[in-house]
Amino acid sequence: MPRKPMGKSEQEKRLRRQSKQKIKSIESSISKTPTKCDVCSAPFNTKNPLSNDIDKWRIAVYDHGPVELVCPDCVPDDIKGS
């Protein structure tokens, strides 16, 4: 037997639920963002990011979950140029 097409309100509920799940996932990722270099533990000043030469810090995001923050001194030479 063919499925009954979803009504407009059912589609809206489904989309709203999916949106809430995505927002929750993003909030979780942001709360796990590191606050120091994962190599040498140098602090990353989130209150005044300009003082840290924010352009030189690197963030690595891996498929299996972890997010790594690396200070300019610990960034590998082959990546510094990119």
Biotite code that builds the C-alpha atoms (Angstrom):
import biotite.structure as struc

atoms = struc.array([
    struc.Atom([0.000, 0.000, 0.000], chain_id="A", res_id=1, res_name="MET", atom_name="CA", element="C"),
    struc.Atom([1.461, 3.405, -0.943], chain_id="A", res_id=2, res_name="PRO", atom_name="CA", element="C"),
    struc.Atom([2.367, 5.835, 1.810], chain_id="A", res_id=3, res_name="ARG", atom_name="CA", element="C"),
    struc.Atom([0.057, 8.705, 2.498], chain_id="A", res_id=4, res_name="LYS", atom_name="CA", element="C"),
    struc.Atom([1.756, 11.989, 1.537], chain_id="A", res_id=5, res_name="PRO", atom_name="CA", element="C"),
    struc.Atom([2.752, 14.162, 4.471], chain_id="A", res_id=6, res_name="MET", atom_name="CA", element="C"),
    struc.Atom([0.671, 17.215, 5.148], chain_id="A", res_id=7, res_name="GLY", atom_name="CA", element="C"),
    struc.Atom([2.272, 20.631, 5.341], chain_id="A", res_id=8, res_name="LYS", atom_name="CA", element="C"),
    struc.Atom([2.224, 20.724, 9.153], chain_id="A", res_id=9, res_name="SER", atom_name="CA", element="C"),
    struc.Atom([3.827, 17.252, 9.353], chain_id="A", res_id=10, res_name="GLU", atom_name="CA", element="C"),
    struc.Atom([6.627, 18.381, 7.052], chain_id="A", res_id=11, res_name="GLN", atom_name="CA", element="C"),
    struc.Atom([7.126, 21.525, 9.105], chain_id="A", res_id=12, res_name="GLU", atom_name="CA", element="C"),
    struc.Atom([7.337, 19.472, 12.319], chain_id="A", res_id=13, res_name="LYS", atom_name="CA", element="C"),
    struc.Atom([9.893, 17.134, 10.742], chain_id="A", res_id=14, res_name="ARG", atom_name="CA", element="C"),
    struc.Atom([11.995, 20.056, 9.471], chain_id="A", res_id=15, res_name="LEU", atom_name="CA", element="C"),
    struc.Atom([11.791, 21.802, 12.842], chain_id="A", res_id=16, res_name="ARG", atom_name="CA", element="C"),
    struc.Atom([12.926, 18.620, 14.614], chain_id="A", res_id=17, res_name="ARG", atom_name="CA", element="C"),
    struc.Atom([15.840, 18.175, 12.175], chain_id="A", res_id=18, res_name="GLN", atom_name="CA", element="C"),
    struc.Atom([16.856, 21.819, 12.625], chain_id="A", res_id=19, res_name="SER", atom_name="CA", element="C"),
    struc.Atom([16.863, 21.468, 16.412], chain_id="A", res_id=20, res_name="LYS", atom_name="CA", element="C"),
    struc.Atom([19.051, 18.364, 16.148], chain_id="A", res_id=21, res_name="GLN", atom_name="CA", element="C"),
    struc.Atom([21.535, 20.180, 13.891], chain_id="A", res_id=22, res_name="LYS", atom_name="CA", element="C"),
    struc.Atom([21.671, 23.194, 16.224], chain_id="A", res_id=23, res_name="ILE", atom_name="CA", element="C"),
    struc.Atom([22.269, 20.914, 19.205], chain_id="A", res_id=24, res_name="LYS", atom_name="CA", element="C"),
    struc.Atom([25.122, 19.207, 17.348], chain_id="A", res_id=25, res_name="SER", atom_name="CA", element="C"),
    struc.Atom([26.729, 22.552, 16.444], chain_id="A", res_id=26, res_name="ILE", atom_name="CA", element="C"),
    struc.Atom([26.397, 23.856, 20.010], chain_id="A", res_id=27, res_name="GLU", atom_name="CA", element="C"),
    struc.Atom([28.045, 20.693, 21.299], chain_id="A", res_id=28, res_name="SER", atom_name="CA", element="C"),
    struc.Atom([30.965, 21.106, 18.883], chain_id="A", res_id=29, res_name="SER", atom_name="CA", element="C"),
    struc.Atom([31.453, 24.757, 19.831], chain_id="A", res_id=30, res_name="ILE", atom_name="CA", element="C"),
    struc.Atom([31.479, 23.959, 23.544], chain_id="A", res_id=31, res_name="SER", atom_name="CA", element="C"),
    struc.Atom([34.270, 21.433, 22.933], chain_id="A", res_id=32, res_name="LYS", atom_name="CA", element="C"),
    struc.Atom([36.519, 23.937, 21.142], chain_id="A", res_id=33, res_name="THR", atom_name="CA", element="C"),
    struc.Atom([39.977, 23.940, 22.747], chain_id="A", res_id=34, res_name="PRO", atom_name="CA", element="C"),
    struc.Atom([41.282, 26.981, 24.651], chain_id="A", res_id=35, res_name="THR", atom_name="CA", element="C"),
    struc.Atom([44.983, 26.145, 24.462], chain_id="A", res_id=36, res_name="LYS", atom_name="CA", element="C"),
    struc.Atom([47.485, 24.678, 22.014], chain_id="A", res_id=37, res_name="CYS", atom_name="CA", element="C"),
    struc.Atom([47.083, 20.896, 21.897], chain_id="A", res_id=38, res_name="ASP", atom_name="CA", element="C"),
    struc.Atom([50.832, 20.471, 21.345], chain_id="A", res_id=39, res_name="VAL", atom_name="CA", element="C"),
    struc.Atom([52.511, 22.790, 23.874], chain_id="A", res_id=40, res_name="CYS", atom_name="CA", element="C"),
    struc.Atom([49.523, 24.011, 25.975], chain_id="A", res_id=41, res_name="SER", atom_name="CA", element="C"),
    struc.Atom([50.102, 27.695, 25.138], chain_id="A", res_id=42, res_name="ALA", atom_name="CA", element="C"),
    struc.Atom([46.900, 29.561, 26.086], chain_id="A", res_id=43, res_name="PRO", atom_name="CA", element="C"),
    struc.Atom([44.629, 30.932, 23.393], chain_id="A", res_id=44, res_name="PHE", atom_name="CA", element="C"),
    struc.Atom([43.212, 34.233, 24.605], chain_id="A", res_id=45, res_name="ASN", atom_name="CA", element="C"),
    struc.Atom([39.542, 34.135, 23.645], chain_id="A", res_id=46, res_name="THR", atom_name="CA", element="C"),
    struc.Atom([38.858, 37.524, 25.261], chain_id="A", res_id=47, res_name="LYS", atom_name="CA", element="C"),
    struc.Atom([41.270, 39.338, 22.943], chain_id="A", res_id=48, res_name="ASN", atom_name="CA", element="C"),
    struc.Atom([41.966, 37.058, 19.971], chain_id="A", res_id=49, res_name="PRO", atom_name="CA", element="C"),
    struc.Atom([43.862, 39.798, 18.117], chain_id="A", res_id=50, res_name="LEU", atom_name="CA", element="C"),
    struc.Atom([46.628, 39.605, 20.697], chain_id="A", res_id=51, res_name="SER", atom_name="CA", element="C"),
    struc.Atom([47.274, 35.997, 19.672], chain_id="A", res_id=52, res_name="ASN", atom_name="CA", element="C"),
    struc.Atom([47.794, 36.655, 15.985], chain_id="A", res_id=53, res_name="ASP", atom_name="CA", element="C"),
    struc.Atom([44.624, 34.715, 15.337], chain_id="A", res_id=54, res_name="ILE", atom_name="CA", element="C"),
    struc.Atom([45.534, 34.337, 11.659], chain_id="A", res_id=55, res_name="ASP", atom_name="CA", element="C"),
    struc.Atom([48.498, 32.153, 12.603], chain_id="A", res_id=56, res_name="LYS", atom_name="CA", element="C"),
    struc.Atom([46.695, 29.691, 14.897], chain_id="A", res_id=57, res_name="TRP", atom_name="CA", element="C"),
    struc.Atom([45.417, 26.558, 13.129], chain_id="A", res_id=58, res_name="ARG", atom_name="CA", element="C"),
    struc.Atom([42.324, 24.490, 13.813], chain_id="A", res_id=59, res_name="ILE", atom_name="CA", element="C"),
    struc.Atom([42.149, 20.874, 12.703], chain_id="A", res_id=60, res_name="ALA", atom_name="CA", element="C"),
    struc.Atom([38.761, 19.155, 12.610], chain_id="A", res_id=61, res_name="VAL", atom_name="CA", element="C"),
    struc.Atom([38.752, 15.387, 12.162], chain_id="A", res_id=62, res_name="TYR", atom_name="CA", element="C"),
    struc.Atom([35.929, 13.155, 10.905], chain_id="A", res_id=63, res_name="ASP", atom_name="CA", element="C"),
    struc.Atom([36.065, 11.009, 14.031], chain_id="A", res_id=64, res_name="HIS", atom_name="CA", element="C"),
    struc.Atom([35.304, 14.004, 16.238], chain_id="A", res_id=65, res_name="GLY", atom_name="CA", element="C"),
    struc.Atom([38.236, 15.788, 17.876], chain_id="A", res_id=66, res_name="PRO", atom_name="CA", element="C"),
    struc.Atom([39.036, 19.416, 17.178], chain_id="A", res_id=67, res_name="VAL", atom_name="CA", element="C"),
    struc.Atom([42.645, 20.458, 17.675], chain_id="A", res_id=68, res_name="GLU", atom_name="CA", element="C"),
    struc.Atom([43.995, 23.980, 18.133], chain_id="A", res_id=69, res_name="LEU", atom_name="CA", element="C"),
    struc.Atom([47.675, 24.577, 17.338], chain_id="A", res_id=70, res_name="VAL", atom_name="CA", element="C"),
    struc.Atom([49.650, 27.748, 18.124], chain_id="A", res_id=71, res_name="CYS", atom_name="CA", element="C"),
    struc.Atom([51.935, 29.414, 15.541], chain_id="A", res_id=72, res_name="PRO", atom_name="CA", element="C"),
    struc.Atom([55.073, 27.934, 17.147], chain_id="A", res_id=73, res_name="ASP", atom_name="CA", element="C"),
    struc.Atom([53.765, 24.364, 16.825], chain_id="A", res_id=74, res_name="CYS", atom_name="CA", element="C"),
    struc.Atom([52.302, 24.559, 13.305], chain_id="A", res_id=75, res_name="VAL", atom_name="CA", element="C"),
    struc.Atom([54.365, 22.246, 11.041], chain_id="A", res_id=76, res_name="PRO", atom_name="CA", element="C"),
    struc.Atom([56.552, 24.084, 8.514], chain_id="A", res_id=77, res_name="ASP", atom_name="CA", element="C"),
    struc.Atom([54.793, 22.474, 5.525], chain_id="A", res_id=78, res_name="ASP", atom_name="CA", element="C"),
    struc.Atom([51.473, 23.948, 6.702], chain_id="A", res_id=79, res_name="ILE", atom_name="CA", element="C"),
    struc.Atom([52.720, 27.413, 7.725], chain_id="A", res_id=80, res_name="LYS", atom_name="CA", element="C"),
    struc.Atom([53.034, 28.515, 4.118], chain_id="A", res_id=81, res_name="GLY", atom_name="CA", element="C"),
    struc.Atom([49.445, 27.649, 3.184], chain_id="A", res_id=82, res_name="SER", atom_name="CA", element="C"),
])
